[in-house]
């Protein structure tokens, strides 16, 4: 069975930012061709308790489409709450 070259790959992961770069927390990451699975992972990671040095990110084909900085507040750049829609990367 041939794999289509038009498959989208969504990646959801948590990073810890620090001086000199950031570190991906590998056991809190996933890669999937299904937006519904990526959305579910993003919402579950959103519920975790980390400090403001951590972000949960979602990318589509290596382009960031969603982000949430833990402990952020409404109006902050990487703010998200469950009432907001999650971008599927089509726009």
Buried (B, 14 or more C-beta within 10 A) or exposed (E): EEEEEEEBEBBBBBBBEEEEEEEEBEEBBBEBEEBEBBBBBBBEBBEEEBEEEBBBBBBBEEEEBBBBBBEBEEEEEBEBEEEEEBBBBEE
